[in-house]
Amino acid sequence: MLAGLMQQVPLTLNLVRERVLDLYPNKTVTTRFRGGMHVIAYRDLLARAGRLANFLSEAGVGRGARVATLAWNSHRHLELYLAVPCMGAVLHTINARLLAPDVARLLAHADDQILFVDWSIWRTMGREIELPPAVRHVVVMEDEPVTPSDLAMAAGVAGHAYEQAIGGYDAAFSWPDLDENEAAGLCYTSGTTGDPKGVLYSHRSTTLHTLACLFADGIAMRERDVCLPAVPMFHANAWGFPYAALMAGASLALPCRETDPASLIELIETAQVTMATAVPTVWIAFLDHLRSNPDSADRIASLKRLPVGGAAIGKSFIDDFARHGIEVMHCWGMTEISPLGLTNVARSDLDAQQTAATRSAQGLPIPGCRLRIVDADGIRCEMDGRTPGELQISSPWAAASYYGGLDGASKPSDSFVADEGRIWLKTGDIATVDPHGYVRIVDRAKDLIKSGGEWISSQSLELQIMSRTDVREAAAIARPDPKWQERPVICVALRSDTEQDRKRFEQNYRSYLSRSFPKWQIPEDVVFYAELPKGKTGKVDKVALRRMITGENGPDDPK
Amino acid sequence: MLAGLMQQVPLTLNLVRERVLDLYPNKTVTTRFRGGMHVIAYRDLLARAGRLANFLSEAGVGRGARVATLAWNSHRHLELYLAVPCMGAVLHTINARLLAPDVARLLAHADDQILFVDWSIWRTMGREIELPPAVRHVVVMEDEPVTPSDLAMAAGVAGHAYEQAIGGYDAAFSWPDLDENEAAGLCYTSGTTGDPKGVLYSHRSTTLHTLACLFADGIAMRERDVCLPAVPMFHANAWGFPYAALMAGASLALPCRETDPASLIELIETAQVTMATAVPTVWIAFLDHLRSNPDSADRIASLKRLPVGGAAIGKSFIDDFARHGIEVMHCWGMTEISPLGLTNVARSDLDAQQTAATRSAQGLPIPGCRLRIVDADGIRCEMDGRTPGELQISSPWAAASYYGGLDGASKPSDSFVADEGRIWLKTGDIATVDPHGYVRIVDRAKDLIKSGGEWISSQSLELQIMSRTDVREAAAIARPDPKWQERPVICVALRSDTEQDRKRFEQNYRSYLSRSFPKWQIPEDVVFYAELPKGKTGKVDKVALRRMITGENGPDDPK
């Protein structure tokens, strides 16, 4: 092989750390704690990350060691984002909405050496977490005041308060040279059922994902942005936005746990946020709040862009934000893709009608991501915008396997397939791809409704129902049917939820759906809720809905 | 080492090729040949690249083999850009402005196996090129009509016409899996003096550079762009713009050799070009043309952005284009950096006055590039906006060494230094860096003027003189001086160049300069030219100027 003669600069998060140091020391992170706003310059954040690395080093955290966090979005969590991977250790972000036994199970599976936990979380569930023996240190982070007695731990475990722990160390740290393929982060897709599925990000994958967030056709993070990731930092690195913001030189605004409309509005106004991101549920409540509090519109005038993902969104969602001068961009991804795979960028070669029709699609693959859809036999389906197939992804920031625990080996999984000379991640999502490349997720493979031998897309039904202005949330669920095997049921939460509203909905939803669906796909029944049940990730919990409707349990591990 | 478990997708130009195939088959390349406009869809371009790869394979071109081009900007050259690297061979783009002996020397140094050459070039100088024995095929590309007798070659060399050569082959080619560190391209920085300095790009370096051209803060290539690279495709891959356009899904417009204003305007109007790039000389003539042909303004209404590099530009240059609704973005780079290292992006944390003051700076390092300035002892200089030092670059798309020829080894060079745990490319440019990170190239190391033991920046003088509205081109040159060793002389081409204009300039340029320079830096003399002499890259040829002014020869290898 004739090798090129170019510099072998490894793609590691040190590129992010160094760039912030060189160019953006005066940019800031604003964290909204319950007690008030906390602002810190990146210069000081980096210095604290250095202190933290020295503390970790002293605590015995070496190359490849796992460091767990159980924390909301704060500047301290961001310090861990920088210090842990850049010192060559692995940041394991645990979902703070899990129950204590699940947390303990993940700590054991990841073989974590140390746990950083927000006091507000430790206070409520800390004593219930049975720490595995490998965890020798618990560092409590002071999102609320902590007293020395709060740090009492079980035998063999040292308790620390974060500020005091790092305060004794020097800001200068001798950051090691890293291999770009070294592990940088670990994130489990679910911790409640079955075998934990951990995605072990490398420096290379996270760095390339970070660069991909800067593309003009896409997230387009810029220095002039102030970025508010309201998606938790334990969900696939808050969709990669904190690293992207640091790389671009954008300031950050972090909401801790509070993503209710009033808290977000206060943070947006204070930090002059230009872009924010969270799952649609958060923004549906936000829109409701703006409707009842029209005066709030002025307070969010700085907000211009809303990359949204995690669930399908409807036309009215996009239109409602457009009225506030806020552009919604539909994104799609999963923990296994770091997480971004698709962004809905408007192509210039579509006419106005086509553009309107593609707005609620999940989008186009990001440069660096390649996709295909395949049928049940793994054969490529036609990308004609009509034929559904399983969406599969090939990308340098997509997983090749799941983490096997302890020894760092991968474990067997049918989520990956080798074909066409590469590894494909099987997303489990059923999608169509139109000739312009726009992907529409028509369903989770396991959420398809099979009626009389034909498939009905629950998401297509949901999208259509959600485009009604009187609907706040909607889901379509399969109910066992003696004649048709399954029939769809619509579950709805209305904006205005009086008896009369429900009656009106019930009277006309069928004719509304009949514009877009054949008769046999239209649900006979509707069930009303004040609010749909949500899972730990804030998405509608279809398993719970199914249970409520049918009394039965649905399939495991819903997404 | 605990390795991440992510997909090992190599960063190769196959990502570009595949993306065009998947998403942008209907986008187009418009080439302006002298005989008229030629439009081809990317779908057909890719098919022709497949035929070309089959032809090359048949001709014995294997992995790592060098394929030379001597050609202007056309769709055929773009087909070579795709086919040659993606089949695992190395694209060696030779400067078409070199003389025949220099071309022969580079063919020999690179050990090229085959030469692709525009007929217009071969017609005029082909017979003078003494082909090295390794070159067994010459493929003439039909930018003008070619007759069979035109293909007669020396003994042992097969002559081909491009269209006929590829026409006999299938469009399907079995593109191999490549290692991202394999060589993809070879470009010599100068072929006229001293040892040829070849930069051997890898797939990884060119792919990362391509992605960097998509960053929103920077070149920001988008699908909706139509990109006109008027910089030759033999200059560092036309600054990487063709690959970036393909990756982004932007259409391309290629001008062949003709970059005169009338030809460019015709191409901009026909292809509805949105962004174009070339050295300032091209755009100075363009502005002159617009001044004398105000009706042309309407014809370039689609043009919005002008990334410009290769020489310093003045405020009036930027202002003149702004009046046409065209945003000039100053860029800086060199062949050794693929070539982009800096882009002048306006930071949001500057006030209006600071912004105005930074507009003519070369810019900020692109994410992925790191820089430092060092003194003569290699010690880092203060980045205070005042202290000049040699600019050095670390980046995955910067060279680590020069190509040693034949065996593919690197050759010793003092252009690279290992320090701080990495390789730095010594650019030979003297720069200041201000606290916000903006780099100002104050001089080529060899263009500094030493007067009375003090350095005078020729580029600072040039910039100031060029900011006068009556100046078209300007250069400051060192003239030997018995008292001060050297004194600066101003060389000027005026826009309106009458005897009266010259007199007025002579009378007031000193007072004009005295606003910005101390008295001892102000040149005593000015020399007027109708046009300044240019080198083969279109830049002002300071060696020639020095010779004209002093009768002596200057240093070798000017940039």
Interface residues (C-beta under 8 A of the other chain):
Chain A: M1 L2 A3 G4 L5 M6 Q7 Q8 V9 L11 L15 E18 R19 D22 L23 N26 K27 R63 G64 V90 D177 D179 N181 E182 A183 A184 V199 L200 Y201 S202 H203 R204 S205 L211 A212 L214 F215 A216 D217 A220 M221 R222 E223 R224 M247 A248 G249 S338 V345 R347 S348 D349 L364 P365 P367 G368 R370 S394 S395 P396 W397 A398 A399 A400 S401 Y402 Y403 G408 S410 G421 R422 I423 L425 H436 G437
Chain B: M1 L2 A3 G4 L5 M6 Q7 Q8 V9 L11 L15 E18 R19 D22 L23 N26 K27 R63 G64 V90 D177 D179 N181 E182 A183 A184 V199 L200 Y201 S202 H203 R204 S205 L211 A212 L214 F215 A216 D217 A220 M221 R222 E223 R224 M247 A248 G249 V345 R347 S348 D349 L364 P365 P367 G368 R370 S394 S395 P396 W397 A398 A399 A400 S401 Y402 Y403 G408 S410 G421 R422 I423 L425 H436 G437
